[in-house]
Structures are given as C-alpha cells and as structure tokens.
Amino acid sequence: MSVVDDLLKQILSDEKLLGSKAFRDKVFTDVPILRKASQLKRPETPQKIRDMKAMAMTPEAYWKTSAWLFFTQGQFMADYDDDLAYSEDFVKVYPTYRDFTTEQLRGYFTWRKAVRNGDIQKAPSPYPFMYVYELLNGIGTEQGLTAFHRIDDFCKAYGKHDETLMNYREKWLSDYAIYHNLPSELLSDIGDSPNENNIITLMHWDNSSAEDIYDAVCDMSSYRPEQSRYVQENPDIFRYVLCNSFIKVSEFFRDNRKNSFCSRLFGNMAETAYRIFDTAVFYDPSPVRETEYIVNEIHSYRLRNGKWFSRHLTGCRHRSAKLGDFVKAVDSVIRDETGYQFRLSNTEVSKQEKSIIRSVIAEYIKQKKIEESRRIEIDISKLSGIRKAADITRDKLIVEEEPDVEENIIEAPPEAPSDSDSPLNEAETEFLSALINGGDYDAAARKHGSMTSVIADSVNEKLFDTFGDTVLLFDGDTPEIIEDYLEELKSIVNI
C-alpha cells in the first residue's frame, strides 16, 4: 500500500473527524470523499490547441521572431471555436498565444466566437488586445478596408467596457492605413490630421474664407479667445480684426521675409525615423520594399530598405504658442484702441505686427461709421401724423373757383446766417484745437469715443473741399498739421 493510501485511510478512520458536524448525519455512497490527484478528472486539451502549442517548439520558431510565431499560430487557429468560458482577469503586455495557459486560450477562443457573432462582452484584459492584433495581421478577416473598419468598430464598442483600448485606436488605424496604402481620407480626423488640415488652411490664406481662417487660428492657438471677456462681449470686431490681421501679416512676411508667417508659427518640414505598429504585435511578411504614403501636402511616410520614415512639420502636433501670442496681441490692442475698461498686457509680438493690428482696427471703425451714416431709420409711429398733415394741406389747396382779387405776393426774408461756418463737428473741433495748441489730442479723441487716426481722417475729408488738399499728415502714430494751412485752421476753430 502506498504512502498516499495510508494517509487517506488514517484520515478517514479518525473517530474525532467522523463525529464532527461535517460528517455527522450524512449518508455516504461508494464515491470517494478524498481523491488522489490521479483520480481528479481534468478538461482535455483540444487537439487543435495541442498542435498550435507544438509550433512554438519547432526549430524554426527558435530563430524567428515572436511576431512570426504569433502570425503563424494565428493563421492556424483563424477558424477555431471553443465553448469553455474563462472570466478570471490576468495581465499580459503585448499578449500572444504562447503566453496563455490552456484554460486561458480556450476562454479566449470562446470569447472571440461571441465577438465575431456581434456579442462584445467585457473579458480579461489581454483578450481585446490580442483580438486587435489578429485583425492587424489579417487573421480571421479580409485585409484592407474591411479590416480597417472592423478594428475601428471593435475599439469603439469595447471602449464602453474599458477605455484603455481607445488610447491606441488612432495609432493602430493610422499605421494600418499607411501600411496597406488605404485612402488618406480615412485619416482626416485621426492623429495629427485635424491640426495639419488647419495649418494647410492657414498656409493658403489667400484662397481660404474668413470663416475658415478664423476657425483654424482659434483651433491652433494656445491662447483661447473664446474664454476672453472682451471676445464674448464683442465677437464681431474681434473676428474681423483677427482674420484681417492674420492675412495682412502673412502678406508682409511673403513680401519682406525669407520664410512665411506659417513657418514662423509651425516650424519647417523634417524627416524622422518612424516605428510602424510599435503599439502592437505585428509581423511584416514583406519588409524589404519601397513605398510612399502621402497623408497631405505637409505629411507623408516612406519605406526604404525595410525602414519607415515620416516627413512632417516640426510644430504641428500641438497648439502653437507663437500663434497664441499673436491672438492675445489682437485681443490686447483692440482693448487699448477702443478704450475697453479691462486691459490685457501683451508684448510678445513685434512692433510691425502691432502696427498692422492697429491699422485693421482703424479700418473696421471707419467702415462702421460709414455704414451708420448711410443707415436710414423710419419712425413708423409718425406716419399717421404725416398723413393727417398731408390731408389738411390737400384740403387747403383744393378750391371751387379761382379768387377774383389778385393777392399780393410777399417775399420771405432771407435766413439769418449761422453763427459758425465751420464744417467740423464738436469732436473734430476739440481735436484740431488740441493739436494746434500742442494739447492732448489723443484724450480729445477718446473723449468722444473715437481714435486719433479715425478723427484725423474725418477732419481731412471735411476740409478737403475748402482747401483742396489734405491739411493733416498722419505718419506712424502722430498727426501733423501742414504749416501752410495753420493760420486758416486757427480761424476755423476760432483761435
């Protein structure tokens, strides 16, 4: 008799044990209470899984990569199904078939069968990753667009159970499209493409609409204008000034600088090494080939001598801090020029850029004043009174017959001349007086809610018919009176 048998006999003959609650009042059959390990029935390993595991022991598997073994075993098990569920969670990084126990493998193939039938349930952490690896390698699916959409759909569906998978979705889809040369439109909202599309819009500002330019600038700016109090209260002027300032600064760089404004904001093109499918287990059966994949005009990939390279702008991955400085400068200068009560400090842009921003603001204010002067408002409430007055006038004019008496016609006396012949209004008069006397003409302009440049243009316009010439020069930020007209200007403002 073996040691194990002696031990079992000793345990089962123990009177204290037999009198315990666990055994008392029980009816025993011939089924053994305690069993040896050899008597325990274990689930049999399916032959298909045995054959798959044997592949890892072949001489070829010893010198080839683990990615090759995964690909080979996956092709062998592509159509295999099982019916043994496994729910105990475990951790495997970059999981492959040889990392799993038999029970874990059978549980995976059982879960995979349900997924293929549209029933996507939460599973042990390695299962969804290995399923995506299968799709990337074309295991159990047709490669190309079919697999691309299956990867996308699965990641979104399983993301409801575990968001971890979604952290890798864009990289997997991007690499799959690049490797299989799928249409670049598939990547329009993946990875860096949204930012790159914005940059392309700004690069071609001369062919882009104001709305597209504004949206692209706001998307790529590190300074968020939608959070600005001034922008929230005055969206129209900010939109106009930002768009037109960006266009004029871009024109200035095009005409006077070696590099474009966008190059200053987002960097230049560069080529770097690229690791394709570095977040997955992937086997490339034909790495030695030459190919190029163009995402857009500022981003492409190239495979040379088995190595991948990426050509892209160096500053397109994040919002631009330099563009943020420009947008903040627009917000700051508008506040200064319009006398907004809450000021915003900003000195991160050049004097030339600030000068361009000021000129655009002046253009906007002048345009608004012209529009307001042309606006005709009709007070409908006064129409009834006008009709009554017209009726009375009509009745007076209608007579039955001409009067026989010749009426004397008395000429009305001429109108008294106006006390002032000056064509300037109060604001322009105060501004011009301050300029002649060396006073604070800026304060005079702000007093009437205007700007120095705008009110100087208004004075020139109103006095042009009188002098036949411009009376004020505006060079830079300082207005200057033409000396020949000084005495006549003094008489106009009664100095």
BADREN-632410 format. One record per residue (C-alpha): residue number from 1; residue in one letter; x, y, z. Coordinates in steps of 0.25 Angstrom, whole numbers, always signed. Layout:
! BADREN-632410
@n=NUM, res=a, x=X, y=Y, z=Z
...
//
This chain:
! BADREN-632410
@n=1, res=m, x=+0, y=+0, z=+0
@n=2, res=s, x=+5, y=+14, z=-4
@n=3, res=v, x=+8, y=+25, z=+6
@n=4, res=v, x=-4, y=+33, z=+0
@n=5, res=d, x=-13, y=+21, z=+2
@n=6, res=d, x=-8, y=+20, z=+17
@n=7, res=l, x=-11, y=+35, z=+19
@n=8, res=l, x=-25, y=+35, z=+13
@n=9, res=k, x=-28, y=+22, z=+22
@n=10, res=q, x=-23, y=+29, z=+34
@n=11, res=i, x=-31, y=+42, z=+32
@n=12, res=l, x=-44, y=+34, z=+29
@n=13, res=s, x=-43, y=+25, z=+41
@n=14, res=d, x=-41, y=+37, z=+51
@n=15, res=e, x=-52, y=+36, z=+61
@n=16, res=k, x=-52, y=+51, z=+64
@n=17, res=l, x=-53, y=+54, z=+50
@n=18, res=l, x=-65, y=+45, z=+47
@n=19, res=g, x=-72, y=+50, z=+59
@n=20, res=s, x=-71, y=+65, z=+54
@n=21, res=k, x=-82, y=+73, z=+48
@n=22, res=a, x=-77, y=+71, z=+34
@n=23, res=f, x=-79, y=+56, z=+35
@n=24, res=r, x=-90, y=+54, z=+45
@n=25, res=d, x=-104, y=+50, z=+40
@n=26, res=k, x=-98, y=+48, z=+26
@n=27, res=v, x=-102, y=+37, z=+16
@n=28, res=f, x=-89, y=+32, z=+9
@n=29, res=t, x=-89, y=+25, z=-4
@n=30, res=d, x=-77, y=+18, z=-11
@n=31, res=v, x=-72, y=+31, z=-17
@n=32, res=p, x=-59, y=+34, z=-10
@n=33, res=i, x=-59, y=+46, z=-1
@n=34, res=l, x=-44, y=+49, z=-3
@n=35, res=r, x=-37, y=+46, z=-16
@n=36, res=k, x=-23, y=+45, z=-21
@n=37, res=a, x=-18, y=+55, z=-32
@n=38, res=s, x=-18, y=+44, z=-42
@n=39, res=q, x=-33, y=+42, z=-39
@n=40, res=l, x=-37, y=+56, z=-42
@n=41, res=k, x=-43, y=+58, z=-56
@n=42, res=r, x=-37, y=+69, z=-63
@n=43, res=p, x=-42, y=+76, z=-76
@n=44, res=e, x=-36, y=+70, z=-88
@n=45, res=t, x=-27, y=+80, z=-97
@n=46, res=p, x=-33, y=+80, z=-111
@n=47, res=q, x=-24, y=+74, z=-121
@n=48, res=k, x=-24, y=+87, z=-129
@n=49, res=i, x=-18, y=+95, z=-117
@n=50, res=r, x=-8, y=+84, z=-115
@n=51, res=d, x=-4, y=+85, z=-129
@n=52, res=m, x=-3, y=+100, z=-128
@n=53, res=k, x=+6, y=+100, z=-116
@n=54, res=a, x=+15, y=+90, z=-123
@n=55, res=m, x=+18, y=+100, z=-133
@n=56, res=a, x=+26, y=+108, z=-122
@n=57, res=m, x=+35, y=+96, z=-120
@n=58, res=t, x=+39, y=+95, z=-135
@n=59, res=p, x=+54, y=+98, z=-139
@n=60, res=e, x=+48, y=+109, z=-148
@n=61, res=a, x=+42, y=+116, z=-136
@n=62, res=y, x=+55, y=+117, z=-129
@n=63, res=w, x=+62, y=+126, z=-138
@n=64, res=k, x=+49, y=+134, z=-143
@n=65, res=t, x=+43, y=+146, z=-136
@n=66, res=s, x=+31, y=+145, z=-126
@n=67, res=a, x=+23, y=+153, z=-136
@n=68, res=w, x=+25, y=+142, z=-147
@n=69, res=l, x=+21, y=+131, z=-137
@n=70, res=f, x=+8, y=+139, z=-134
@n=71, res=f, x=+5, y=+141, z=-148
@n=72, res=t, x=+7, y=+126, z=-151
@n=73, res=q, x=-1, y=+121, z=-140
@n=74, res=g, x=-12, y=+131, z=-142
@n=75, res=q, x=-13, y=+127, z=-157
@n=76, res=f, x=-14, y=+112, z=-152
@n=77, res=m, x=-25, y=+116, z=-142
@n=78, res=a, x=-33, y=+126, z=-150
@n=79, res=d, x=-45, y=+118, z=-151
@n=80, res=y, x=-45, y=+111, z=-138
@n=81, res=d, x=-56, y=+112, z=-128
@n=82, res=d, x=-58, y=+107, z=-113
@n=83, res=d, x=-68, y=+106, z=-102
@n=84, res=l, x=-60, y=+108, z=-89
@n=85, res=a, x=-62, y=+121, z=-83
@n=86, res=y, x=-51, y=+128, z=-75
@n=87, res=s, x=-54, y=+140, z=-67
@n=88, res=e, x=-42, y=+142, z=-57
@n=89, res=d, x=-35, y=+154, z=-60
@n=90, res=f, x=-19, y=+154, z=-62
@n=91, res=v, x=-9, y=+163, z=-68
@n=92, res=k, x=+0, y=+161, z=-80
@n=93, res=v, x=+7, y=+172, z=-88
@n=94, res=y, x=+7, y=+170, z=-103
@n=95, res=p, x=-1, y=+157, z=-101
@n=96, res=t, x=+1, y=+145, z=-111
@n=97, res=y, x=-4, y=+131, z=-111
@n=98, res=r, x=+8, y=+125, z=-105
@n=99, res=d, x=+7, y=+134, z=-93
@n=100, res=f, x=-7, y=+127, z=-89
@n=101, res=t, x=-10, y=+115, z=-81
@n=102, res=t, x=-19, y=+104, z=-88
@n=103, res=e, x=-31, y=+109, z=-80
@n=104, res=q, x=-28, y=+124, z=-84
@n=105, res=l, x=-26, y=+120, z=-98
@n=106, res=r, x=-39, y=+112, z=-98
@n=107, res=g, x=-46, y=+124, z=-91
@n=108, res=y, x=-41, y=+134, z=-102
@n=109, res=f, x=-46, y=+126, z=-114
@n=110, res=t, x=-59, y=+124, z=-107
@n=111, res=w, x=-60, y=+140, z=-105
@n=112, res=r, x=-55, y=+142, z=-119
@n=113, res=k, x=-66, y=+133, z=-125
@n=114, res=a, x=-76, y=+142, z=-118
@n=115, res=v, x=-69, y=+155, z=-123
@n=116, res=r, x=-70, y=+150, z=-137
@n=117, res=n, x=-85, y=+148, z=-135
@n=118, res=g, x=-87, y=+162, z=-130
@n=119, res=d, x=-87, y=+160, z=-115
@n=120, res=i, x=-76, y=+168, z=-110
@n=121, res=q, x=-75, y=+166, z=-95
@n=122, res=k, x=-64, y=+170, z=-85
@n=123, res=a, x=-53, y=+160, z=-84
@n=124, res=p, x=-39, y=+158, z=-77
@n=125, res=s, x=-30, y=+170, z=-81
@n=126, res=p, x=-21, y=+163, z=-91
@n=127, res=y, x=-33, y=+157, z=-99
@n=128, res=p, x=-37, y=+170, z=-106
@n=129, res=f, x=-23, y=+174, z=-109
@n=130, res=m, x=-20, y=+160, z=-115
@n=131, res=y, x=-32, y=+161, z=-124
@n=132, res=v, x=-28, y=+174, z=-130
@n=133, res=y, x=-14, y=+169, z=-132
@n=134, res=e, x=-21, y=+158, z=-140
@n=135, res=l, x=-29, y=+168, z=-149
@n=136, res=l, x=-16, y=+176, z=-151
@n=137, res=n, x=-9, y=+163, z=-156
@n=138, res=g, x=-21, y=+159, z=-165
@n=139, res=i, x=-24, y=+147, z=-156
@n=140, res=g, x=-39, y=+143, z=-158
@n=141, res=t, x=-42, y=+155, z=-167
@n=142, res=e, x=-40, y=+161, z=-181
@n=143, res=q, x=-29, y=+171, z=-181
@n=144, res=g, x=-31, y=+185, z=-186
@n=145, res=l, x=-43, y=+194, z=-183
@n=146, res=t, x=-51, y=+182, z=-177
@n=147, res=a, x=-41, y=+180, z=-166
@n=148, res=f, x=-39, y=+195, z=-164
@n=149, res=h, x=-54, y=+197, z=-161
@n=150, res=r, x=-54, y=+185, z=-152
@n=151, res=i, x=-43, y=+190, z=-144
@n=152, res=d, x=-50, y=+203, z=-143
@n=153, res=d, x=-63, y=+198, z=-139
@n=154, res=f, x=-58, y=+188, z=-129
@n=155, res=c, x=-50, y=+198, z=-122
@n=156, res=k, x=-62, y=+208, z=-121
@n=157, res=a, x=-71, y=+196, z=-116
@n=158, res=y, x=-61, y=+191, z=-106
@n=159, res=g, x=-57, y=+205, z=-101
@n=160, res=k, x=-71, y=+205, z=-94
@n=161, res=h, x=-65, y=+194, z=-85
@n=162, res=d, x=-51, y=+198, z=-84
@n=163, res=e, x=-46, y=+212, z=-89
@n=164, res=t, x=-31, y=+207, z=-89
@n=165, res=l, x=-33, y=+201, z=-103
@n=166, res=m, x=-37, y=+215, z=-109
@n=167, res=n, x=-23, y=+220, z=-105
@n=168, res=y, x=-17, y=+212, z=-116
@n=169, res=r, x=-28, y=+213, z=-126
@n=170, res=e, x=-23, y=+225, z=-135
@n=171, res=k, x=-9, y=+219, z=-135
@n=172, res=w, x=-14, y=+205, z=-140
@n=173, res=l, x=-23, y=+211, z=-150
@n=174, res=s, x=-13, y=+221, z=-155
@n=175, res=d, x=-2, y=+210, z=-157
@n=176, res=y, x=-11, y=+200, z=-163
@n=177, res=a, x=-16, y=+211, z=-174
@n=178, res=i, x=-1, y=+214, z=-176
@n=179, res=y, x=+4, y=+200, z=-178
@n=180, res=h, x=-8, y=+196, z=-187
@n=181, res=n, x=-8, y=+209, z=-195
@n=182, res=l, x=-22, y=+212, z=-192
@n=183, res=p, x=-29, y=+225, z=-196
@n=184, res=s, x=-24, y=+237, z=-188
@n=185, res=e, x=-38, y=+242, z=-186
@n=186, res=l, x=-39, y=+231, z=-175
@n=187, res=l, x=-29, y=+239, z=-166
@n=188, res=s, x=-36, y=+252, z=-167
@n=189, res=d, x=-40, y=+252, z=-153
@n=190, res=i, x=-29, y=+243, z=-147
@n=191, res=g, x=-16, y=+246, z=-141
@n=192, res=d, x=-9, y=+259, z=-145
@n=193, res=s, x=-18, y=+261, z=-158
@n=194, res=p, x=-28, y=+271, z=-152
@n=195, res=n, x=-17, y=+280, z=-147
@n=196, res=e, x=-10, y=+278, z=-161
@n=197, res=n, x=-23, y=+282, z=-168
@n=198, res=n, x=-24, y=+295, z=-160
@n=199, res=i, x=-9, y=+298, z=-164
@n=200, res=i, x=-12, y=+296, z=-178
@n=201, res=t, x=-23, y=+305, z=-178
@n=202, res=l, x=-14, y=+316, z=-172
@n=203, res=m, x=-3, y=+313, z=-181
@n=204, res=h, x=-13, y=+316, z=-193
@n=205, res=w, x=-19, y=+328, z=-186
@n=206, res=d, x=-21, y=+335, z=-200
@n=207, res=n, x=-30, y=+324, z=-204
@n=208, res=s, x=-37, y=+322, z=-191
@n=209, res=s, x=-50, y=+328, z=-186
@n=210, res=a, x=-50, y=+338, z=-174
@n=211, res=e, x=-58, y=+327, z=-166
@n=212, res=d, x=-49, y=+316, z=-169
@n=213, res=i, x=-37, y=+325, z=-165
@n=214, res=y, x=-43, y=+329, z=-152
@n=215, res=d, x=-47, y=+315, z=-148
@n=216, res=a, x=-33, y=+310, z=-152
@n=217, res=v, x=-26, y=+321, z=-144
@n=218, res=c, x=-34, y=+318, z=-132
@n=219, res=d, x=-32, y=+303, z=-132
@n=220, res=m, x=-17, y=+304, z=-133
@n=221, res=s, x=-15, y=+316, z=-124
@n=222, res=s, x=-10, y=+313, z=-110
@n=223, res=y, x=-18, y=+326, z=-105
@n=224, res=r, x=-32, y=+322, z=-105
@n=225, res=p, x=-40, y=+334, z=-110
@n=226, res=e, x=-54, y=+328, z=-106
@n=227, res=q, x=-50, y=+330, z=-92
@n=228, res=s, x=-47, y=+345, z=-93
@n=229, res=r, x=-57, y=+354, z=-87
@n=230, res=y, x=-55, y=+364, z=-98
@n=231, res=v, x=-57, y=+354, z=-109
@n=232, res=q, x=-70, y=+349, z=-102
@n=233, res=e, x=-76, y=+363, z=-102
@n=234, res=n, x=-70, y=+368, z=-115
@n=235, res=p, x=-69, y=+356, z=-125
@n=236, res=d, x=-71, y=+363, z=-138
@n=237, res=i, x=-60, y=+373, z=-137
@n=238, res=f, x=-50, y=+362, z=-131
@n=239, res=r, x=-54, y=+353, z=-143
@n=240, res=y, x=-52, y=+363, z=-153
@n=241, res=v, x=-38, y=+369, z=-147
@n=242, res=l, x=-33, y=+355, z=-145
@n=243, res=c, x=-35, y=+350, z=-159
@n=244, res=n, x=-31, y=+362, z=-166
@n=245, res=s, x=-19, y=+364, z=-157
@n=246, res=f, x=-14, y=+350, z=-160
@n=247, res=i, x=-16, y=+352, z=-175
@n=248, res=k, x=-8, y=+365, z=-175
@n=249, res=v, x=+3, y=+360, z=-166
@n=250, res=s, x=+4, y=+348, z=-175
@n=251, res=e, x=+5, y=+357, z=-187
@n=252, res=f, x=+16, y=+365, z=-180
@n=253, res=f, x=+24, y=+352, z=-178
@n=254, res=r, x=+22, y=+348, z=-192
@n=255, res=d, x=+27, y=+361, z=-198
@n=256, res=n, x=+38, y=+364, z=-188
@n=257, res=r, x=+43, y=+352, z=-181
@n=258, res=k, x=+50, y=+339, z=-186
@n=259, res=n, x=+41, y=+330, z=-178
@n=260, res=s, x=+26, y=+330, z=-178
@n=261, res=f, x=+17, y=+334, z=-165
@n=262, res=c, x=+13, y=+320, z=-164
@n=263, res=s, x=+27, y=+315, z=-164
@n=264, res=r, x=+30, y=+324, z=-152
@n=265, res=l, x=+18, y=+319, z=-145
@n=266, res=f, x=+18, y=+304, z=-148
@n=267, res=g, x=+33, y=+301, z=-152
@n=268, res=n, x=+39, y=+295, z=-165
@n=269, res=m, x=+38, y=+281, z=-171
@n=270, res=a, x=+47, y=+270, z=-165
@n=271, res=e, x=+49, y=+255, z=-167
@n=272, res=t, x=+50, y=+246, z=-156
@n=273, res=a, x=+50, y=+231, z=-153
@n=274, res=y, x=+36, y=+224, z=-151
@n=275, res=r, x=+33, y=+212, z=-144
@n=276, res=i, x=+21, y=+206, z=-150
@n=277, res=f, x=+12, y=+197, z=-142
@n=278, res=d, x=+20, y=+199, z=-129
@n=279, res=t, x=+8, y=+198, z=-120
@n=280, res=a, x=+4, y=+184, z=-125
@n=281, res=v, x=+9, y=+170, z=-129
@n=282, res=f, x=+11, y=+171, z=-144
@n=283, res=y, x=+18, y=+162, z=-154
@n=284, res=d, x=+22, y=+168, z=-167
@n=285, res=p, x=+24, y=+157, z=-177
@n=286, res=s, x=+30, y=+167, z=-188
@n=287, res=p, x=+38, y=+177, z=-181
@n=288, res=v, x=+48, y=+179, z=-192
@n=289, res=r, x=+41, y=+188, z=-202
@n=290, res=e, x=+40, y=+203, z=-206
@n=291, res=t, x=+27, y=+210, z=-204
@n=292, res=e, x=+22, y=+224, z=-200
@n=293, res=y, x=+9, y=+228, z=-194
@n=294, res=i, x=+4, y=+243, z=-195
@n=295, res=v, x=-6, y=+248, z=-184
@n=296, res=n, x=-6, y=+262, z=-189
@n=297, res=e, x=+4, y=+273, z=-194
@n=298, res=i, x=+11, y=+274, z=-181
@n=299, res=h, x=+11, y=+260, z=-176
@n=300, res=s, x=+16, y=+247, z=-183
@n=301, res=y, x=+22, y=+233, z=-180
@n=302, res=r, x=+33, y=+226, z=-187
@n=303, res=l, x=+38, y=+212, z=-186
@n=304, res=r, x=+53, y=+210, z=-191
@n=305, res=n, x=+62, y=+197, z=-189
@n=306, res=g, x=+52, y=+192, z=-178
@n=307, res=k, x=+51, y=+205, z=-170
@n=308, res=w, x=+40, y=+215, z=-169
@n=309, res=f, x=+42, y=+230, z=-169
@n=310, res=s, x=+32, y=+241, z=-166
@n=311, res=r, x=+33, y=+255, z=-173
@n=312, res=h, x=+24, y=+265, z=-166
@n=313, res=l, x=+25, y=+279, z=-160
@n=314, res=t, x=+32, y=+280, z=-147
@n=315, res=g, x=+22, y=+288, z=-139
@n=316, res=c, x=+8, y=+283, z=-144
@n=317, res=r, x=+5, y=+273, z=-132
@n=318, res=h, x=+1, y=+283, z=-122
@n=319, res=r, x=-5, y=+297, z=-122
@n=320, res=s, x=+5, y=+308, z=-125
@n=321, res=a, x=+10, y=+317, z=-114
@n=322, res=k, x=+14, y=+327, z=-124
@n=323, res=l, x=+1, y=+328, z=-131
@n=324, res=g, x=-5, y=+329, z=-117
@n=325, res=d, x=+4, y=+341, z=-115
@n=326, res=f, x=-2, y=+347, z=-127
@n=327, res=v, x=-16, y=+345, z=-124
@n=328, res=k, x=-14, y=+350, z=-110
@n=329, res=a, x=-8, y=+363, z=-116
@n=330, res=v, x=-20, y=+365, z=-125
@n=331, res=d, x=-29, y=+364, z=-112
@n=332, res=s, x=-20, y=+373, z=-105
@n=333, res=v, x=-18, y=+384, z=-116
@n=334, res=i, x=-33, y=+384, z=-118
@n=335, res=r, x=-36, y=+387, z=-104
@n=336, res=d, x=-26, y=+398, z=-104
@n=337, res=e, x=-31, y=+405, z=-116
@n=338, res=t, x=-46, y=+404, z=-112
@n=339, res=g, x=-44, y=+409, z=-98
@n=340, res=y, x=-49, y=+396, z=-92
@n=341, res=q, x=-49, y=+396, z=-77
@n=342, res=f, x=-41, y=+383, z=-75
@n=343, res=r, x=-27, y=+384, z=-81
@n=344, res=l, x=-19, y=+372, z=-85
@n=345, res=s, x=-4, y=+373, z=-85
@n=346, res=n, x=+4, y=+367, z=-97
@n=347, res=t, x=+18, y=+370, z=-102
@n=348, res=e, x=+21, y=+356, z=-109
@n=349, res=v, x=+19, y=+361, z=-124
@n=350, res=s, x=+27, y=+371, z=-132
@n=351, res=k, x=+24, y=+386, z=-134
@n=352, res=q, x=+21, y=+383, z=-148
@n=353, res=e, x=+11, y=+373, z=-145
@n=354, res=k, x=+4, y=+382, z=-134
@n=355, res=s, x=+4, y=+393, z=-145
@n=356, res=i, x=-3, y=+384, z=-155
@n=357, res=i, x=-13, y=+381, z=-144
@n=358, res=r, x=-16, y=+395, z=-141
@n=359, res=s, x=-18, y=+399, z=-156
@n=360, res=v, x=-28, y=+388, z=-157
@n=361, res=i, x=-36, y=+393, z=-145
@n=362, res=a, x=-36, y=+407, z=-150
@n=363, res=e, x=-41, y=+401, z=-163
@n=364, res=y, x=-52, y=+394, z=-156
@n=365, res=i, x=-57, y=+406, z=-148
@n=366, res=k, x=-56, y=+415, z=-161
@n=367, res=q, x=-65, y=+405, z=-168
@n=368, res=k, x=-75, y=+404, z=-157
@n=369, res=k, x=-76, y=+419, z=-157
@n=370, res=i, x=-79, y=+420, z=-172
@n=371, res=e, x=-89, y=+409, z=-170
@n=372, res=e, x=-96, y=+416, z=-159
@n=373, res=s, x=-97, y=+429, z=-167
@n=374, res=r, x=-103, y=+422, z=-178
@n=375, res=r, x=-114, y=+416, z=-170
@n=376, res=i, x=-128, y=+421, z=-171
@n=377, res=e, x=-137, y=+419, z=-160
@n=378, res=i, x=-152, y=+422, z=-161
@n=379, res=d, x=-161, y=+424, z=-149
@n=380, res=i, x=-174, y=+417, z=-153
@n=381, res=s, x=-181, y=+424, z=-141
@n=382, res=k, x=-180, y=+437, z=-148
@n=383, res=l, x=-186, y=+433, z=-161
@n=384, res=s, x=-201, y=+435, z=-157
@n=385, res=g, x=-197, y=+450, z=-153
@n=386, res=i, x=-191, y=+452, z=-167
@n=387, res=r, x=-203, y=+446, z=-173
@n=388, res=k, x=-212, y=+456, z=-165
@n=389, res=a, x=-203, y=+468, z=-169
@n=390, res=a, x=-204, y=+464, z=-183
@n=391, res=d, x=-219, y=+463, z=-183
@n=392, res=i, x=-220, y=+477, z=-177
@n=393, res=t, x=-211, y=+483, z=-188
@n=394, res=r, x=-218, y=+476, z=-199
@n=395, res=d, x=-232, y=+482, z=-194
@n=396, res=k, x=-226, y=+496, z=-194
@n=397, res=l, x=-221, y=+494, z=-208
@n=398, res=i, x=-234, y=+490, z=-214
@n=399, res=v, x=-243, y=+502, z=-216
@n=400, res=e, x=-256, y=+503, z=-224
@n=401, res=e, x=-252, y=+514, z=-233
@n=402, res=e, x=-241, y=+524, z=-235
@n=403, res=p, x=-242, y=+537, z=-226
@n=404, res=d, x=-244, y=+550, z=-234
@n=405, res=v, x=-236, y=+558, z=-225
@n=406, res=e, x=-221, y=+558, z=-228
@n=407, res=e, x=-213, y=+554, z=-216
@n=408, res=n, x=-201, y=+562, z=-212
@n=409, res=i, x=-188, y=+553, z=-212
@n=410, res=i, x=-179, y=+556, z=-201
@n=411, res=e, x=-165, y=+550, z=-201
@n=412, res=a, x=-160, y=+543, z=-189
@n=413, res=p, x=-148, y=+550, z=-182
@n=414, res=p, x=-135, y=+542, z=-185
@n=415, res=e, x=-130, y=+533, z=-174
@n=416, res=a, x=-120, y=+539, z=-164
@n=417, res=p, x=-106, y=+534, z=-165
@n=418, res=s, x=-101, y=+523, z=-156
@n=419, res=d, x=-93, y=+527, z=-144
@n=420, res=s, x=-82, y=+517, z=-149
@n=421, res=d, x=-78, y=+514, z=-163
@n=422, res=s, x=-69, y=+503, z=-159
@n=423, res=p, x=-71, y=+489, z=-165
@n=424, res=l, x=-65, y=+482, z=-153
@n=425, res=n, x=-74, y=+476, z=-142
@n=426, res=e, x=-71, y=+478, z=-127
@n=427, res=a, x=-61, y=+465, z=-126
@n=428, res=e, x=-53, y=+469, z=-138
@n=429, res=t, x=-52, y=+484, z=-134
@n=430, res=e, x=-47, y=+480, z=-120
@n=431, res=f, x=-37, y=+470, z=-126
@n=432, res=l, x=-32, y=+480, z=-136
@n=433, res=s, x=-31, y=+491, z=-125
@n=434, res=a, x=-23, y=+482, z=-116
@n=435, res=l, x=-14, y=+478, z=-128
@n=436, res=i, x=-11, y=+493, z=-131
@n=437, res=n, x=-9, y=+497, z=-117
@n=438, res=g, x=+0, y=+485, z=-114
@n=439, res=g, x=-10, y=+479, z=-105
@n=440, res=d, x=-14, y=+464, z=-102
@n=441, res=y, x=-21, y=+461, z=-116
@n=442, res=d, x=-22, y=+446, z=-112
@n=443, res=a, x=-30, y=+450, z=-100
@n=444, res=a, x=-39, y=+459, z=-108
@n=445, res=a, x=-42, y=+447, z=-118
@n=446, res=r, x=-44, y=+437, z=-107
@n=447, res=k, x=-54, y=+447, z=-100
@n=448, res=h, x=-63, y=+446, z=-112
@n=449, res=g, x=-61, y=+431, z=-113
@n=450, res=s, x=-52, y=+431, z=-125
@n=451, res=m, x=-38, y=+429, z=-129
@n=452, res=t, x=-27, y=+438, z=-133
@n=453, res=s, x=-25, y=+432, z=-147
@n=454, res=v, x=-40, y=+432, z=-150
@n=455, res=i, x=-43, y=+446, z=-145
@n=456, res=a, x=-31, y=+452, z=-153
@n=457, res=d, x=-37, y=+445, z=-166
@n=458, res=s, x=-50, y=+451, z=-163
@n=459, res=v, x=-44, y=+465, z=-162
@n=460, res=n, x=-37, y=+463, z=-175
@n=461, res=e, x=-49, y=+459, z=-182
@n=462, res=k, x=-58, y=+470, z=-177
@n=463, res=l, x=-48, y=+481, z=-180
@n=464, res=f, x=-43, y=+476, z=-194
@n=465, res=d, x=-54, y=+484, z=-201
@n=466, res=t, x=-49, y=+496, z=-194
@n=467, res=f, x=-34, y=+495, z=-196
@n=468, res=g, x=-34, y=+485, z=-208
@n=469, res=d, x=-23, y=+478, z=-201
@n=470, res=t, x=-20, y=+469, z=-188
@n=471, res=v, x=-18, y=+478, z=-176
@n=472, res=l, x=-13, y=+467, z=-166
@n=473, res=l, x=-2, y=+457, z=-169
@n=474, res=f, x=-2, y=+444, z=-161
@n=475, res=d, x=+11, y=+438, z=-161
@n=476, res=g, x=+12, y=+426, z=-151
@n=477, res=d, x=+4, y=+429, z=-139
@n=478, res=t, x=+6, y=+445, z=-139
@n=479, res=p, x=-3, y=+454, z=-147
@n=480, res=e, x=+4, y=+467, z=-152
@n=481, res=i, x=-2, y=+480, z=-157
@n=482, res=i, x=+3, y=+485, z=-171
@n=483, res=e, x=+9, y=+498, z=-168
@n=484, res=d, x=+3, y=+505, z=-180
@n=485, res=y, x=-11, y=+504, z=-175
@n=486, res=l, x=-8, y=+506, z=-160
@n=487, res=e, x=-14, y=+521, z=-159
@n=488, res=e, x=-27, y=+517, z=-167
@n=489, res=l, x=-29, y=+505, z=-158
@n=490, res=k, x=-28, y=+514, z=-146
@n=491, res=s, x=-39, y=+523, z=-151
@n=492, res=i, x=-48, y=+511, z=-153
@n=493, res=v, x=-47, y=+507, z=-139
@n=494, res=n, x=-47, y=+521, z=-134
@n=495, res=i, x=-33, y=+522, z=-128
//
